[in-house]
Each structure stands twice: as structure tokens, then as C-alpha cells.
Amino acid sequence: MGNFNSDIIKAEHGGGGEMMENLIKSLYVDIFSLNSINGGLGLKDMDDSGTIPFNDGHIVFTTDSHTVTPLFFPGGDIGRLSVSGTINDIAVMGAKTLALSSGVIIPEGFATEDFRKIIKSMNDTLKEAGVPLITGDTKVAGNDLFINTSGVGYSKKILSDKDLKEGDVIIVSGTIGDHGASMLSVREDIPFLSNIKSDVAPLNQMIETILSYKIHAMKDPTRGGIANALNELSKKSGVKIEIKEEAIPVREEVLSICDILGLNFMEIACEGKVLIAVEREDAGQVLDILRKNSLGKEAAIIGEVKKGEKVILETMIGGRRILEPPVSDPVPRVC
């Protein structure tokens, strides 16, 4: 068994980062003995989706439950978030999303018009992604709205977090921290930062345009931001990732709200960005293709993969330090 030693489950255990990883490994992974299928990825791999060998490829399956505060935020809402998050978890595996399901738990007394807006937002996002929703479930209970979305996809070739190679270049598809910062601007009622909008979006169609290149891994940096995502990639692949702070695209408004609240912008959630590890010879072409897409126009090369371990950050002033993963999500209830 793992080393989960808390007598109770805390909110921090569901917020991403090391605390959630410890809970999942110690309870889910260790207790479920049949947690993978031969030749596929299962719980033990802790990738964005699991896979099942099928014919000459793989079925890709993922599920996610969403609860956010507020339900409606600049640039999106819980409906767009739930659909985008599940589609992106399949897309970063190199797979084509075939269909989604949706399960909702609606609190008694919830405004019908608000629920109508959320469902319409889900439908609009599905249309944008070109993905159907084919089944679902509805319950009325509790005090908060929860939306679970599960998705199934298919790919001839699977991309996994463990497949980074020495010499790979790391690309991020655009500015980071936009989603978490937009939620904070509302929660903290900071009026001069009210122009920050969430980046929440389905990335499947953009990702499909680069899959013919030599990409070894992709990851969407949601809870815990790029700090958490880069550390997961480094740990699973057994490599060192070196990134340059000055190369990371980030909006001034995001930096401002992080300064005000004492947060690290690299730990703030994104919901419409992807980290890509690609062979150096193809990095320029991948970058050009991303920048031609409205969702990737601010894409940038931020680092490279080397022999060793950990994530190393070269700071603005030229220093070098280890970029640790957050212990828990510094901005809870954002996805």
C-alpha cells in the first residue's frame, strides 16, 4: 500500500498537486488490483486517459467531474469547461474524440434558466469541437451543481506522459494561467483586472493539425498549472526538463493578480492550452502551425528535455532553480 496517512479526506486532496497524487496512488491505484488491460494504459499510469487495445489501435477513455466557483465566469461557464476538459484529455493522448456522455447532479432549487444556459453552452462547445453527446444521467441532490463528462476516442498511436525523449523541445500553445486568473478576478472582486478571460476551449481540432509530426507527449496543464504538468512529464519519463522563465507567454494581468495574491503564475490552471514535447527537427513546423490557429497564436518554445531528473527553471535574472510541483491547487474549485 502507499503512504496516505490522513484520517480524513481534505479539500486539498482533490485539488491537483502532490496531495491528490498521493491519495490516488495510495487508495485508487493500490486498492484496484485489475486497473489496466494488457497493452493499454490504466490507473497505474496516471495519464489523462486510459486506453484499451482494439484491432490495430487503441480505444481511449476518460472521465472527469466538474465543480467550479463561480459557475459563470469571464470567458466561459461550467458547461463549456466540462465538455472542453474531457475532449482535451482525449486529444492530448493523440486520439480523435468520438463521443461524450454527461451526468449532472443539480441542487434542489437551482434556477431553470441558469441550467438552460449551461446546457446550451455545452451544446455550443460540442458543435465547436465536432463531437456528439450520446448518453447521460440526471439527479437532483446536494447543495452544488456537479457535471461529470466522460469521453471515448480512438487512435492508431497513443501518446503517453512517459514517452519524452532527450533532445525534445517543449512548446506551450499560448499564454498560461488565464483560466485560474479569470476565476480569481471574480472571486476577489478586483475591478481593474475584470478584462481577464478564461482560455477554456476544446483543443482537439488544433491538435489534429500537428499529429503528423514527431510528437512524443502532450499534456493540458489544468490544476496546478504548467508547474504540475511539467513535473508529471519529467517524473514519468525519467528525464530533466529545462525551461526559461522569460520564454513563457503570460499576460500582464495574470502576473498582476498573482503578485496581489502572492501566487506563482506557473501554478495557475489553464483550460485551453497544451504542453507539447516534439523532436527538435519538427519543433519549428509545429510552432508555425499552432500560431496559424486562433487557439495557438501565442504558442512559444519554452524549454527542452535533457538527461537527468526534475524540472529546472532558468529565471529572468539568469539564476537556476528546481521548479517544484504545487502541494495542492492554489486556486481550488476552478475545474
C-alpha positions in Angstrom: 0.0 0.0 0.0 1.0 3.6 -0.4 1.7 6.2 2.3 -1.6 8.0 2.6 -1.7 8.8 6.3 -4.5 11.3 6.7 -7.5 10.2 8.8 -9.9 12.3 6.7 -10.2 13.4 3.1 -9.5 17.2 2.9 -10.4 19.6 0.1 -6.7 19.8 -0.8 -6.7 16.1 -1.7 -8.9 16.9 -4.7 -7.1 20.0 -5.9 -4.3 18.5 -8.0 -0.6 18.6 -7.0 1.2 16.2 -4.7 -1.6 15.7 -2.2 -4.0 14.5 -4.8 -1.4 12.3 -6.4 -0.6 10.7 -3.1 -4.3 10.0 -2.4 -4.8 8.5 -5.9 -1.7 6.3 -5.7 -2.3 5.1 -2.2 -6.0 4.4 -2.4 -7.2 4.1 -6.0 -4.1 2.6 -7.7 -3.1 0.3 -4.8 -6.6 -1.0 -4.0 -7.8 -1.7 -7.5 -5.8 -4.8 -8.5 -7.2 -5.0 -12.0 -6.5 -1.5 -13.1 -5.1 -1.9 -16.6 -5.5 -4.1 -19.7 -2.5 -5.8 -21.3 -1.0 -3.4 -23.9 -3.1 -0.5 -22.6 -2.7 2.4 -20.1 -4.6 2.1 -16.8 -4.8 3.7 -13.4 -1.2 2.9 -12.6 0.0 5.1 -15.5 -2.0 8.1 -14.3 -2.2 9.6 -17.7 -5.0 11.9 -18.8 -6.9 8.9 -20.2 -6.9 5.1 -20.0 -6.5 3.0 -23.2 -7.8 -0.4 -24.4 -6.1 -2.2 -27.3 -8.6 -2.6 -30.1 -7.9 -4.0 -33.6 -4.7 -2.2 -34.7 -5.1 0.8 -32.4 -6.4 1.8 -29.0 -9.8 2.9 -27.6 -9.2 5.9 -25.3 -11.4 6.5 -22.4 -11.6 9.3 -19.8 -13.9 10.8 -17.2 -13.9 14.0 -15.1 -16.3 15.6 -12.6 -16.5 19.4 -12.5 -17.5 21.8 -9.8 -16.5 25.4 -10.0 -17.0 28.7 -8.2 -18.5 30.8 -9.8 -20.5 28.7 -12.3 -20.4 31.6 -14.8 -17.0 33.4 -15.2 -15.4 35.7 -17.8 -14.9 33.6 -21.0 -16.9 30.6 -20.0 -19.0 28.6 -17.6 -19.1 25.1 -16.0 -20.8 23.7 -19.2 -18.1 24.8 -21.6 -15.5 23.7 -19.1 -16.9 20.2 -18.6 -17.0 19.5 -22.3 -13.6 21.1 -23.1 -11.8 19.3 -20.3 -12.9 15.9 -21.3 -12.2 16.4 -25.1 -8.8 17.8 -24.3 -7.9 14.8 -22.1 -8.5 12.5 -25.0 -6.8 14.8 -27.6 -3.5 15.0 -25.7 -3.3 11.2 -26.0 -3.1 11.7 -29.7 -6.7 10.3 -30.2 -9.8 11.5 -32.0 -12.7 12.1 -29.7 -15.7 10.0 -30.9 -18.4 10.8 -28.3 -19.2 12.2 -24.8 -21.6 11.4 -22.0 -22.8 13.7 -19.3 -24.1 13.1 -15.8 -25.4 16.1 -13.8 -26.3 16.5 -10.1 -28.5 19.5 -9.8 -29.1 21.1 -6.4 -32.8 21.4 -5.5 -34.0 25.0 -6.1 -31.5 25.7 -8.9 -32.7 28.3 -11.3 -34.1 26.6 -14.5 -32.9 29.5 -16.7 -29.3 29.1 -15.4 -29.4 25.4 -16.1 -30.7 26.1 -19.6 -27.8 28.4 -20.2 -25.3 25.8 -19.1 -26.8 23.1 -21.3 -26.7 25.5 -24.3 -23.1 26.3 -23.6 -22.3 22.6 -23.5 -24.0 22.1 -26.8 -22.3 25.1 -28.4 -18.9 23.7 -27.3 -19.7 20.2 -28.7 -20.6 21.8 -32.0 -17.3 23.8 -32.0 -15.4 20.5 -31.4 -17.4 18.4 -33.8 -18.2 15.8 -31.1 -21.7 14.4 -30.2 -23.1 13.8 -26.7 -24.8 10.4 -26.8 -25.9 9.5 -23.3 -26.3 10.9 -19.8 -27.8 10.8 -16.3 -29.6 13.4 -14.1 -30.0 13.6 -10.4 -31.4 16.3 -8.1 -29.5 16.4 -4.8 -27.0 18.3 -2.6 -26.1 22.0 -2.5 -23.9 22.4 -5.5 -24.1 21.7 -9.3 -21.8 18.9 -10.4 -21.3 17.9 -14.0 -19.5 14.7 -14.9 -18.4 14.2 -18.5 -16.9 11.0 -19.9 -15.4 10.6 -23.3 -14.3 7.9 -25.7 -11.8 8.2 -28.6 -9.7 6.2 -30.9 -6.1 6.3 -32.1 -3.7 4.1 -34.0 -0.8 5.6 -32.0 -1.0 6.6 -28.3 1.0 9.4 -26.8 1.9 8.9 -23.1 3.4 11.1 -20.4 6.3 8.5 -20.1 7.5 8.9 -23.7 9.6 12.1 -23.6 13.0 11.8 -25.2 16.3 13.5 -24.5 16.6 16.4 -27.0 12.8 17.0 -27.3 11.7 20.6 -27.4 8.9 21.8 -25.1 6.2 24.0 -26.6 3.3 25.7 -24.9 0.4 26.6 -27.1 -0.2 30.1 -25.6 -0.4 32.3 -22.5 -0.7 30.4 -19.2 -2.8 31.0 -16.1 -5.7 32.7 -17.9 -8.4 30.4 -16.6 -7.4 30.5 -12.9 -6.8 34.2 -13.0 -10.2 34.9 -14.5 -11.9 32.9 -11.7 -9.8 34.8 -9.1 -10.7 38.2 -10.6 -14.3 37.5 -9.9 -13.9 35.8 -6.5 -11.6 38.6 -5.2 -13.7 41.4 -6.9 -10.7 43.1 -8.4 -12.3 45.5 -10.9 -9.2 46.7 -12.7 -8.5 43.1 -13.7 -12.0 42.4 -15.0 -10.8 42.1 -18.6 -9.1 38.7 -17.8 -11.0 35.9 -19.6 -10.7 32.2 -19.2 -8.9 30.4 -22.0 -11.4 27.4 -21.8 -11.7 25.8 -25.2 -11.8 22.3 -26.9 -8.3 21.8 -28.4 -9.0 18.6 -30.4 -9.1 20.2 -33.9 -6.0 22.3 -33.3 -4.1 19.2 -32.0 -5.2 17.2 -35.0 -3.2 19.6 -37.3 0.1 18.7 -35.7 -0.2 14.9 -35.1 1.7 14.0 -38.3 4.9 15.4 -36.8 7.3 13.7 -34.4 5.4 14.4 -31.1 6.3 12.2 -28.2 3.9 13.6 -25.5 1.3 16.2 -24.8 -0.4 17.4 -21.6 -3.0 20.0 -20.8 -1.9 22.0 -17.7 -5.1 22.2 -15.7 -5.0 22.0 -11.9 -1.5 23.0 -10.7 -0.7 24.7 -14.0 2.5 24.1 -16.0 4.5 23.5 -12.8 2.5 20.4 -12.0 2.2 19.2 -15.7 5.9 19.6 -16.4 6.8 17.7 -13.2 4.5 14.9 -14.1 6.1 14.6 -17.5 9.6 14.7 -16.0 8.9 12.1 -13.3 7.1 9.6 -15.6 9.6 9.8 -18.4 12.7 9.9 -16.1 14.2 13.0 -17.7 15.1 16.5 -16.8 13.1 19.4 -18.3 14.8 22.8 -18.5 12.6 25.8 -19.2 13.2 29.5 -19.4 11.0 31.8 -17.5 11.4 34.7 -20.0 10.1 32.4 -22.8 6.9 31.5 -21.1 4.0 33.5 -22.5 1.9 35.1 -19.8 -0.4 38.1 -19.7 0.4 41.1 -17.6 -3.0 40.9 -16.0 -2.2 37.3 -14.8 1.1 38.5 -13.4 -0.6 41.3 -11.6 -3.3 39.2 -9.9 -0.6 36.7 -8.9 1.5 39.5 -7.4 -1.5 40.8 -5.5 -2.4 37.4 -4.0 1.1 36.0 -3.6 0.7 33.2 -6.2 3.1 31.7 -8.7 1.7 32.1 -12.2 3.2 28.8 -13.2 0.9 27.0 -10.8 -2.3 28.6 -12.1 -4.7 26.5 -14.1 -5.2 26.7 -17.8 -8.2 25.2 -19.6 -7.3 25.9 -23.3 -3.6 25.3 -23.5 -1.4 22.3 -24.2 2.2 21.4 -23.5 3.9 19.5 -26.4 7.2 17.6 -26.4 8.3 17.3 -30.0 11.6 16.3 -31.7 13.8 19.3 -32.3 13.7 18.9 -36.1 9.9 19.3 -36.2 9.6 22.0 -33.5 9.7 24.9 -35.9 7.0 23.5 -38.1 4.7 22.6 -35.2 5.1 26.1 -33.8 4.2 27.7 -37.2 1.1 25.5 -37.5 -0.1 26.3 -33.9 0.4 30.0 -34.5 -1.9 29.9 -37.5 -4.7 28.7 -35.3 -6.7 31.2 -33.2 -6.2 29.0 -30.1 -2.4 28.8 -30.6 -1.4 32.2 -32.0 0.8 32.9 -28.9 2.5 29.5 -28.9 6.1 29.5 -27.8 9.1 27.2 -27.3 9.8 27.3 -23.5 12.4 24.6 -23.0 14.0 21.3 -23.8 14.4 17.8 -22.4 17.8 16.6 -21.2 19.3 13.7 -19.4 18.7 13.8 -15.6 15.7 14.5 -13.5 13.4 17.3 -12.1 12.2 20.4 -13.8 14.8 23.2 -13.8 13.7 26.8 -14.3 16.1 29.5 -15.6 14.8 32.7 -14.0 14.5 36.1 -15.6 17.8 37.2 -13.9 19.7 34.2 -15.1 19.6 32.0 -11.9 18.6 28.4 -11.9 16.3 26.6 -9.5 14.2 23.5 -9.3 10.5 24.1 -10.2 8.6 22.0 -7.7 5.0 20.8 -8.2 2.5 22.6 -6.0 1.4 20.6 -2.9 -2.2 21.3 -3.8 -4.0 23.6 -6.2 -3.5 27.2 -5.1 -6.9 28.1 -6.7 -9.4 25.4 -5.7 -12.8 24.8 -7.4 -11.7 26.0 -10.9 -12.3 22.8 -12.9 
